[in-house]
């Protein structure tokens, strides 16, 4: 990991995995099939500005994960025993 500040940089050994999550909008319904987002354009812009630009610039992989129905979450586990 390299930290640079005021013409000085420092390199530190680091191994980590960052996992982050965020709703697509304040109401959480933006892009959800069967639900209408109640946020106006100004609210969406304010919400997106809250994510730090430098942080977002350094995220290499973004995966959109859709909502999982409650019935699936409560159902029996699938896969190897």
Secondary structure, 3 states (H helix, E strand, C coil): CEEEECCEEEECCCCCCCCCCCCCCCCCCCCCCCCCCCCCHHHHHHHHHCCCHHHHHCCCCCCCCCCCCHHHHHCCCCCCC
